[in-house]
């Protein structure tokens, strides 16, 4: 018997419910969104790009966002949309998709449950050495007041 594909992706920025690219996530089909945390990673805000980047951190670092779990039949449709938005196939790639373990938050039955998921990690290390990289205290991108773009964003 074959193992079911991993159909959960952790979103922490423009793909979160209510953010500017949430509609991209819905193009892939039916999913549930649950608040979640990604321990051991650090959240950065890039300016003037006006989008976030997650990179490996230390044990005290945590990123807050949502676990989007797609219906297994919808995953083959959702994944190409997500990979394209995150620049996985660009040369060089903007983000890479990695498997991680999330901690679900909120809700008596889910709080603290650990689940496997995909996450997009920022891949352009050189960009992180230039001005316009802000560490996001608390790991919650919605705390950044100037996170919108004046023109339509592709990310």
Secondary structure, 3 states (H helix, E strand, C coil): CCCCCCCEEEECCCCCCCCCCHHHHHHCCCEEEEEEEEECEEEEEECCCCEEEEEECCCCCEEEEEEEEECHHHHHHHHHHHHHHCCCCCCCCCEEEEEEEEEECCCCCCCCCEEEEEEEEECCHHHHHCCCEEECHHHEHHHCCCCCCCCCCCC
